[in-house]
Amino acid sequence: MEINLSNLASPPSSPPRDVFGFNAFLEAAVARGYFYDFPIANGSSGSRLHHGGRELVNFASISFMGFQENSSVMDYFCAAAKEYGLVTGGSRATQGICMAHATLEQTMNHLTGMEHTVTFGSGLLANIGFLNAMTVQFKFDSDCKVDNRDAVFILDRDCHWSLWKGASHLEHGKSLFSFQHNDPASLEATLSRITVKKKVVIFESVYSSDGSVAPMGALLDVCEKHGALSYVDDANGFMIYGPPNRPYHAEYQEMRRATFRMVSFSKAVGLEGGAISGPREYVQPFAFLSGTAIFTAAMQPPTAATAVHLLEKLNSEPELMDNYLAKVAQFRGRLLQEGFRLYDSESYILSIWIGQDLVAENVRQFLASNGFAVPVFRYPAVQRNRAVLRVILNDRHSSRDIENFIAMLREARRQFGF
Ligand SMILES: Cc1ncc(COP(=O)(O)O)c(C=O)c1O
């Protein structure tokens, strides 16, 4: 379906131009190659996508299992839309959630082994809501109040933007600290300087820019030694790792010791939404105190219902993920064989080292103009001039797609030198 943007009405009176400097910023950013117009896909995006009439093989999508292109999953979604309707029709505060959300929350309790779960419209809202709730000062009256302004948070330096955003109201060095990425000794040194009782350590299981995986047991040992609560953002590992035959089994066994586990439904599950699971006395009030679960619409009901369906599918048909991970291992092997520099991680996130930000942008454009969609992670997503090509294999890619991609990467390396 084409949308004609020229039909949209123009504003009745023009606001004062560029008082905030956005236009000047954008023009300079585009001119210097820091920023480009985000492409608009025609039709759906899966293992392939279409930009302006051109087909690209898509190594950018994090919905890598291809469920969004599966006709039986689409049928399930449509049936759920008819059963539950498209929307809850408002926020939790106005009319609560629907049975699809309640079932999803129970399913999450079962899958995580935790007492209670609250779902959110996205993983980002879950993270921001967690930090909101855990630092809240709120009072109905003098006998009904909560005040957590004295809590201290310690984040892995490489935590996702949403976690740092959620913590942005906290004062660095007073209630907010960071530790070196995946470094238990650095966490130990930081925690040993913090004497307050309410402290929470926040880190991720699998980091989205480089695929690095947290030394789960060692980090949780340090948390427990210092009496700190732990919050693991498992957006990128949920439903992928855990079983004994897959990488990182030990880390996922250890993760059961974490106080809270956050997940996103936009990765392995391939939909949208997020959740936090943990002890009932903490998580139940998050529905209210997070703000991001109560002052905004919940996940769409058919999405919540389809998430339950796909969680059950991934759980009862483990060979789906086993086969995907086997393909990733082969792909990784081929990239290494070709001499590309990958991060030292066995995760499915394959980040190819480029280095210079503008070289990475040239490589991205070269690949796009030759039929491959791949994102670059560069400043501000990662530190300046530590850019990577973030490559995600889609379960529906053929071995021909992979070999064509590798050939084009070789050509990009020859032209741009990385
Ligand atoms: C570590 C991490 N946390 C949270 C999120 C946000 O998840 P969502 O896409 O569900 O908002 C992401 C997504 O990129 C992520 O990588």
The ligand as an SDF file (V2000), in Angstrom:
LIG
                    3D

 16 16  0  0  0  0  0  0  0  0999 V2000
   20.2830   -5.0190   25.4980 C   0  0  0  0  0  0  0  0  0  0  0  0
   19.0020   -4.4400   25.0080 C   0  0  0  0  0  0  0  0  0  0  0  0
   18.0890   -4.0280   25.8990 N   0  0  0  0  0  0  0  0  0  0  0  0
   16.9290   -3.5000   25.4940 C   0  0  0  0  0  0  0  0  0  0  0  0
   16.6240   -3.3560   24.1650 C   0  0  0  0  0  0  0  0  0  0  0  0
   15.3070   -2.7470   23.7580 C   0  0  0  0  0  0  0  0  0  0  0  0
   14.4460   -3.7600   23.3560 O   0  0  0  0  0  0  0  0  0  0  0  0
   13.1020   -3.4470   22.5050 P   0  0  0  0  0  0  0  0  0  0  0  0
   13.4810   -3.4850   21.0690 O   0  0  0  0  0  0  0  0  0  0  0  0
   12.1640   -4.5410   22.8930 O   0  0  0  0  0  0  0  0  0  0  0  0
   12.6340   -2.1000   22.9320 O   0  0  0  0  0  0  0  0  0  0  0  0
   17.5210   -3.7810   23.2090 C   0  0  0  0  0  0  0  0  0  0  0  0
   17.2190   -3.6280   21.7720 C   0  0  0  0  0  0  0  0  0  0  0  0
   18.0150   -3.2730   20.9650 O   0  0  0  0  0  0  0  0  0  0  0  0
   18.7640   -4.3390   23.6260 C   0  0  0  0  0  0  0  0  0  0  0  0
   19.6760   -4.7530   22.7470 O   0  0  0  0  0  0  0  0  0  0  0  0
  1  2  1  0
  2  3  1  0
  2 15  2  0
  3  4  2  0
  4  5  1  0
  5  6  1  0
  5 12  2  0
  6  7  1  0
  7  8  1  0
  8  9  2  0
  8 10  1  0
  8 11  1  0
 12 13  1  0
 12 15  1  0
 13 14  2  0
 15 16  1  0
M  END
$$$$
